């Protein structure tokens, strides 16, 4: 019997991406993120996985091992705590060869598991696209910024909260029919944008989601700013959860506004007394920010959200539980015990 | 003349001259949400009937404090036309409507609108006032968008 419900996604074994291989892939052709193609692999990740399949993990690891250079080692001997590695085409500050390899694993895993490309070039394009009418001299100053290793770790953790509706897993969720809202993430220096009618760099912005390109960017300010959590690792994860929520939960914004008396519409508070307020001051900015703040706290500090915003917690519960399809009435048909015939 | 939410801007401005009863008579039985707020304005009644008119009227007693027209009703509004008609704003303030949006304020006309540079996102019509009074009595600074 053929199952109509897709099987759970098979997780790929961790792989590392050789910097040289990624650079060659980039030099050959501009990589284009799969247009919301759940599970379709980024070419570089596909290459690494193909290599892994033909040559095996050890061979791949042997190929990619890029020990710190002589200069890196000299720098670290004289007190530098990290060196700058090029990992899968992205620059990453790492403290050891192990971190460098893990950074490569994270980038490949984000692509293969979640269908999201770690690409600061794409983030840069997204920011430029959002500033089409900005003065050219300012647009030309938009720049990539090397990742911190801990940022990649935090993004991997943040994406895991949305795992049921990302990459291959999305096909087995209630969001299967809609294109994936997030296809790339990158690291940039600063946000360029409008402020009171002028185009300026905004040094205090930590992250942005660009809906036109389904891309989110992390910025330099997020490396050190801790407006919500004293633990910087948790803060970076929270910022990533917030930005991802802007994309992932777009489908729920209208329902969010309708559900909560606090909002008159997506832009304007109702001013009603007694309405449950957003969980943070920042959430009062708009309904979309409110929802993204709820997501951040739901995944990282649920007790606080439950205490301050029980109605919002219930809304988030419903949203997240809603990703799982309703079981078939009468239960699933009994499967043959032989695994091969079960999926034939 | 600019068309906004299906009306000429001048017609929307003229609504300010109507009393609460006259508005109710013109638009039928508007639903009233008593004792609510709009940005910094508090203790007002909100009158609204989306089938009759897309905006929200905020009254303090018999005095109209604000006519707010939401994004959903502004698809026909043309930024260039509106700017041509209203001229240079007295101020461009941060807008709650988005990280790259600005609120153009024309306090002497009793008009403010938010734009992202392409679209009109929200429109406010209020009794003519000064910029200081608008900022201290109506406008709520959303602060910097940090994420």
Interface residues (C-beta under 8 A of the other chain):
Chain A: X130 X133 X191 X193 X194 X195 X196 X197 X198 X202 X204 X205 X206 X207 X208 X221 X222 X225 X227 X239 X242 X243 X264 X265 X266 X267 X268 X269 X270 X271 X272 X273 X281 X282 X284 X285 X286 X289 X292
Chain B: X33 X35 X36 X37 X38 X39 X41 X42 X44 X46 X56 X68 X70 X71 X72 X91 X92 X93 X94 X96 X97 X98 X99 X100 X101 X102 X104 X114 X116 X117 X121 X122 X142 X143 X144 X145 X146 X147
